Structures are given as structure tokens and as C-alpha cells.
Amino acid sequence: TWEWQPSAVDTKGCVFSGFRKESYCELMRNKTIAIIGDSTSFDHYLSVSHLLDVPMELPQPMKVDPLSISEVCEGTSKLIGQK
């Protein structure tokens, strides 16, 4: 198996900081982000939802792909996903 190791990459002065929910909420206040695409895109939606503490059940198999819409950042922003 392979695991990403950010310290092994020569960043040439680029600093990668961890995800901060507060920073995301500040940047996305009164905005909507839509992640639309295939199952990989939907996995990105699920990852961001998890980082934003959106409570959700495990995805169920769907015949039709409805939009998944989550209000995040205390209701000041929306996150939309569809695969």
C-alpha cells in the first residue's frame, strides 16, 4: 500500500496547513459550493461534509442520483454533492 507523506515532498516554500473548519466557514459565508460528478467527486463531497461535522448516514445505493444538500457553518453556507 501507499500512503501520502507530505513531509517527503519538496514544497519549495509552500506551507500546507491542516483543514480548519473556522477558516472554511469564514471564506464560504453566504456562498454555496457544488461538487458534481462521478463517485470520486461524491467521495470528495462526503470528505468535506465530514470535515465540517455534517451528521449523515452511510450512503445507500441509489437508482437515481439526487442532490445531497447540507447546510454548513451554522447555516451560513451550503454544500451540494451529486454523483
Stockholm file with secondary structure:
# STOCKHOLM 1.0

chainA/1-83         TWEWQPSAVDTKGCVFSGFRKESYCELMRNKTIAIIGDSTSFDHYLSVSHLLDVPMELPQPMKVDPLSISEVCEGTSKLIGQK
#=GR chainA/1-83 SS CCCCCGGGSCCTTCCCCCCCHHHHHHHHTTCEEEEESSHHHHHHHHHHHHHTTCCCCCCCCCSSCCCEEEEETTTTEEEEEEC
#=GC SS_cons        CCCCCGGGSCCTTCCCCCCCHHHHHHHHTTCEEEEESSHHHHHHHHHHHHHTTCCCCCCCCCSSCCCEEEEETTTTEEEEEEC
//
